[in-house]
Amino acid sequence: MKLKAIFFDVNETLLNLEKLKKSVDSILDTEGASEVWFSSLLHYSLVESIRGEYHDFTEIAAAVLRMQAARLSKDLSEDQIKDALSVVRKLDPYPDVIPALKELKKEIKLVAFSNGKPEVLQEQLENAEIANFFDQVFSVESCKLYKPHPESYQLVLKKLDLSPGEAMMVAAHGWDIAGAQTAGLKTAFVNRPGKSPFPLAPEPDHQLDNLVELIQILKPRS
């Protein structure tokens, strides 16, 4: 089946989280605290989906940061939390992102698909100067089920009138790849620092050292 669209995860796939991690580590005064915070953010977003509840990603991020501060016996104000997390709006793209998207846009529909709040997601893409590469941008807010819930991917497919085999999910997270596989999408895992596929899930269709490699994958289909 001919590939018609590529879905891109945003944070850590297209955008480098290093600035945000430094901000979280700084406010918690603990090196590496950001890794625990981000993992907990993903954990509690899934708790929301399982419970049938929905708070946007920004709300969950703040709540989890407050929880982690309490564990470290730190008292953070709402303004401190808001300021620390606002860095997410101004993340830099990885060096391979713009060259890859520029070429891929000539060949296929490009879609940004994130757990992030819609207005935050749009601001991220604009600040990183990559918004113009995407034909469409989707947040899970439209279905209120966080990735990797299969229905989140299926809703985007439905909105684009695509069958699962006509789309590929590109992500630097094993959980995102696993979710997309469950929904029937083709998958490509990009090897960002510290990331690896989930060993108990099927192997992704492609494993990339950088996004430019996607161009070679598409060439036989052009």
C-alpha positions as CSV (number, residue, x, y, z in Angstrom):
1,M,0.0,0.0,0.0
2,K,1.4,3.4,-1.0
3,L,2.5,5.6,1.8
4,K,0.6,8.9,1.7
5,A,1.5,10.7,4.9
6,I,4.1,10.8,7.6
7,F,3.1,11.6,11.2
8,F,5.8,13.2,13.4
9,D,5.9,13.2,17.1
10,V,7.2,16.6,18.2
11,N,9.0,16.6,21.6
12,E,12.3,14.8,21.5
13,T,11.6,13.6,17.9
14,L,11.7,17.0,16.2
15,L,12.5,19.3,19.1
16,N,15.4,19.0,21.6
17,L,14.1,19.0,25.2
18,E,17.5,20.0,26.6
19,K,16.4,23.6,27.5
20,L,13.3,22.3,29.3
21,K,15.2,19.6,31.1
22,K,17.7,22.2,32.4
23,S,14.8,24.4,33.5
24,V,13.2,21.6,35.5
25,D,16.5,20.4,37.0
26,S,17.2,24.0,38.0
27,I,13.9,24.7,39.7
28,L,14.1,21.4,41.6
29,D,17.8,21.9,42.3
30,T,18.5,18.3,41.4
31,E,20.4,17.0,38.4
32,G,18.5,14.5,36.4
33,A,15.1,15.4,38.1
34,S,13.8,16.3,34.6
35,E,14.0,12.7,33.4
36,V,11.9,11.5,36.3
37,W,9.5,14.4,35.7
38,F,9.1,13.7,32.0
39,S,8.5,9.9,32.6
40,S,5.9,10.8,35.3
41,L,4.2,13.2,32.9
42,L,3.8,10.4,30.3
43,H,2.7,8.0,33.1
44,Y,0.0,10.3,34.4
45,S,-1.3,11.2,31.0
46,L,-2.0,7.5,30.5
47,V,-3.7,7.4,33.9
48,E,-6.0,10.2,32.6
49,S,-6.9,8.2,29.5
50,I,-7.5,5.0,31.5
51,R,-9.8,6.9,34.0
52,G,-11.7,8.5,31.1
53,E,-10.7,11.9,32.3
54,Y,-8.9,14.7,30.4
55,H,-6.6,17.5,31.5
56,D,-4.4,19.0,28.9
57,F,-0.7,18.2,28.8
58,T,0.3,21.5,30.3
59,E,-1.9,20.9,33.3
60,I,-0.6,17.4,33.8
61,A,3.0,18.7,33.4
62,A,2.4,21.3,36.2
63,A,0.7,18.8,38.5
64,V,3.5,16.2,38.1
65,L,6.2,18.9,38.7
66,R,4.3,19.9,41.9
67,M,4.3,16.2,43.0
68,Q,8.0,15.9,42.4
69,A,8.8,19.1,44.2
70,A,6.8,17.8,47.2
71,R,8.9,14.6,47.2
72,L,12.0,16.7,47.3
73,S,10.5,18.9,50.1
74,K,10.5,21.9,47.9
75,D,7.6,24.5,48.0
76,L,7.1,25.9,44.5
77,S,4.6,28.7,43.7
78,E,2.3,28.5,40.7
79,D,4.3,31.2,39.0
80,Q,7.6,29.3,39.5
81,I,6.1,26.2,38.0
82,K,4.6,28.2,35.1
83,D,7.9,29.9,34.3
84,A,9.9,26.7,34.5
85,L,7.6,24.9,32.1
86,S,7.1,27.9,29.7
87,V,10.5,27.0,28.2
88,V,8.8,24.2,26.3
89,R,7.4,26.8,23.9
90,K,10.9,27.8,22.7
91,L,12.7,24.5,22.0
92,D,15.2,24.2,19.2
93,P,14.9,21.6,16.4
94,Y,17.5,19.0,16.1
95,P,20.0,19.8,13.3
96,D,18.6,17.2,10.9
97,V,15.0,18.3,11.2
98,I,14.8,21.3,8.8
99,P,16.8,19.7,6.0
100,A,14.7,16.5,6.3
101,L,11.4,18.2,6.4
102,K,12.3,20.5,3.5
103,E,12.9,17.5,1.2
104,L,10.2,15.3,2.5
105,K,7.5,18.0,1.9
106,K,8.2,17.7,-1.8
107,E,7.3,14.1,-1.7
108,I,4.5,13.4,0.8
109,K,2.0,14.9,3.2
110,L,3.6,15.8,6.6
111,V,1.6,15.8,9.8
112,A,2.6,16.9,13.3
113,F,0.9,14.8,16.0
114,S,1.5,15.5,19.6
115,N,0.2,15.0,23.1
116,G,0.7,18.7,23.6
117,K,-1.9,21.4,24.1
118,P,-2.9,22.8,20.7
119,E,-1.8,26.4,21.2
120,V,1.5,25.3,22.8
121,L,2.1,22.9,20.0
122,Q,1.5,25.6,17.4
123,E,3.8,28.0,19.2
124,Q,6.5,25.3,19.4
125,L,6.4,24.7,15.7
126,E,6.4,28.4,14.9
127,N,9.3,29.3,17.3
128,A,11.3,26.4,15.9
129,E,10.6,27.7,12.4
130,I,9.2,24.4,11.1
131,A,5.4,25.1,11.2
132,N,5.3,25.8,7.4
133,F,6.5,22.3,6.6
134,F,3.4,20.6,8.0
135,D,0.2,20.2,6.0
136,Q,-1.7,19.6,9.2
137,V,-1.1,19.7,12.9
138,F,-3.0,17.5,15.4
139,S,-3.2,17.4,19.2
140,V,-4.7,14.6,21.1
141,E,-7.1,17.2,22.5
142,S,-9.4,16.4,19.6
143,C,-10.0,12.9,21.0
144,K,-9.0,13.5,24.6
145,L,-7.0,10.2,24.6
146,Y,-3.2,10.5,25.0
147,K,-0.8,8.6,22.8
148,P,0.0,5.7,22.8
149,H,-3.8,5.0,23.0
150,P,-4.6,3.4,19.6
151,E,-7.7,5.5,19.2
152,S,-5.7,8.7,19.2
153,Y,-3.9,7.6,16.0
154,Q,-7.1,6.2,14.5
155,L,-8.8,9.5,14.9
156,V,-6.1,11.3,12.9
157,L,-6.3,8.7,10.2
158,K,-10.0,9.2,10.0
159,K,-9.7,13.0,9.8
160,L,-7.2,12.6,6.9
161,D,-9.3,9.8,5.3
162,L,-6.3,7.4,5.4
163,S,-6.1,3.7,6.0
164,P,-3.5,2.7,8.7
165,G,-1.1,1.3,6.0
166,E,-1.0,4.6,4.2
167,A,0.6,6.5,7.1
168,M,3.9,6.2,9.0
169,M,4.5,7.3,12.6
170,V,8.0,8.7,13.2
171,A,9.0,9.0,16.9
172,A,11.9,8.8,19.3
173,H,9.8,7.1,21.9
174,G,9.3,3.3,22.1
175,W,5.8,3.8,23.6
176,D,4.7,6.0,20.7
177,I,6.0,3.5,18.1
178,A,4.2,0.7,20.0
179,G,1.0,2.6,20.1
180,A,1.1,3.4,16.3
181,Q,1.9,-0.3,15.6
182,T,-1.2,-1.3,17.5
183,A,-3.3,1.1,15.4
184,G,-1.8,-0.5,12.3
185,L,0.5,2.3,11.1
186,K,3.9,1.8,9.6
187,T,6.6,3.0,12.0
188,A,10.1,4.6,12.0
189,F,12.0,5.0,15.2
190,V,14.6,7.8,15.3
191,N,17.6,7.3,17.5
192,R,17.7,10.4,19.7
193,P,20.2,10.5,22.6
194,G,19.1,8.1,25.4
195,K,16.1,6.7,23.5
196,S,15.5,3.1,22.3
197,P,12.6,1.0,21.0
198,F,10.5,-1.0,23.5
199,P,12.0,-4.5,23.4
200,L,8.7,-6.2,24.1
201,A,6.9,-4.6,21.1
202,P,7.5,-5.6,17.5
203,E,10.5,-4.0,15.8
204,P,9.7,-0.8,14.0
205,D,9.6,-0.9,10.2
206,H,12.6,1.4,10.1
207,Q,15.2,2.5,12.6
208,L,16.9,5.8,11.8
209,D,20.0,7.5,12.9
210,N,18.5,10.8,11.6
211,L,15.4,12.0,9.8
212,V,17.3,12.6,6.6
213,E,17.3,8.9,6.1
214,L,13.5,9.0,5.6
215,I,14.2,10.6,2.2
216,Q,15.9,7.4,1.0
217,I,13.1,5.3,2.4
218,L,10.6,7.3,0.3
219,K,12.6,7.3,-3.0
220,P,11.3,3.9,-4.3
221,R,7.8,5.1,-3.6
222,S,8.2,8.5,-5.4
